[in-house]
Amino acid sequence: MDRPRILIIDDDYYTRHALHNLFNRRGWQVSLASSVAEGLARLSTEPRCIILDLNLPDGGGEIVLREVRRRLPRTMVAVCSGSTDAGQLAEVRNLRPDLLLCKPVDVAPIERLCLSALAG
């Protein structure tokens, strides 16, 4: 049986690898990206779930979210960010992420979202 695919897009090394270890132990095939460009490149094989930071070195994560909503309507997206930019957060809300959390993040809601991606 193929393992479900999750994509983690965050520029913080420790966050990426902590989430990688967590989801890998739970049976997910984990892909990592640290920028908008890397995240967009890894959308070619549709992930079931994406964990997305907004403040990335080459742009805002909303660029990735917009592309996911356009091309991958079945992919669930958890946005996890420390952004306080009201305009950016309003744009993200309009793109309807499945989950929007402020950092520091409690991982339990993200795990529940990803499990629901498997069920649906």
N, C-alpha and C positions, 0 to 999 in steps of 0.2 A: 504494500500500500504506500502511495506517495505521501510524504509528509506535507502538511499545509505550509504555505510560504508566508512569511511575515517580513516586512521591510521596515527597518528602523533608520530614520533620517534625523540625525542630531550631530552637531559639531563638537559636542563634548565627548571626548574619548571614553571617560569613565562611565558616563550614562549609556553610551552605545554598547559597551562591553558588558555592563551589568545586565542590561536588558537582553543582550545576546545570550548570556549564560542562563538567565531565567527561562526564556522561551525555548532555547535549545534543549534544556533538561525536560521540558514539557512536550517534546516531540515535534517542535516546529522546525522547518528549514528556514534559517535566519539569514537575511541579506542586510548588509550595513552600508550606509551612505553618510557622508559628513558635509554635503553641500547640496544645493538645488540641482546642479548639473549631474552629480552622481545619482541623486534620487530619481531624476527624470530618466536617466539611462537605465535604471533598474526596474522601470515599469514595464519593460518589454515582455516579461513573463508575469502575468497578473498575480499580484499578491492577494491573499485573502484579507489581510489586515496590514495597516501602516500605522506606525507611531511616528509622528511628525513634529519636529521643533519648528518654530517660526523664524527665529533669528539665526540665519545661516550665513556663512562668510560671503557668499556670492549672491545673496538676495533673500527675499522673504519666502517662508515655507508656503504661503498662500499660492505661490506660483505652482507648486507641486499639487496642492489640493485642487486648484482649478483644473489642472490637467487630468487628475484622477477622476474628478466629477464628469469631465467631458468624455473620457475614454474608457473608464473602468467603473461603471455604475454599481457593480456588485461588491467592490472593495470597500471595506469599512476603514475609517480613518479616525484615529485618536490624536488630536492636536494637544501637545503638552508644551507649554511655553511660559517663560517668565516675562513676556512682552507686556508692557503697560501702554503701548501705543493704541489709543482709542480708535483711530482710523483703521489700523491694521486689524484689530480685533473685530470691528464691525464688518469689515470685508470678509474675514474668516467666518463669522457667524452666517453671513449671507450665502456662503458656499456650503453650509450645512454639514460640518463635520459630525460624525456619529458620537463623538465625545470631545469636549473642550475642557482641559484641566490647566490650572496654573501650577508652575513649579514652585516649590518642590512637590513632586507628584506621589500620590498613593498609587501603587501599581495594581492593587486589587480591581478597581473599575476597568483598567485597561485589559487585564486578563479576562474579565467577564465579557467585555466587548469582543475580544478575539475568539473566545469560545463560542459566542453567538454567531460569529462569522462561519464557524465550522458547521453549526446546526442549520444555517440558512443557505 
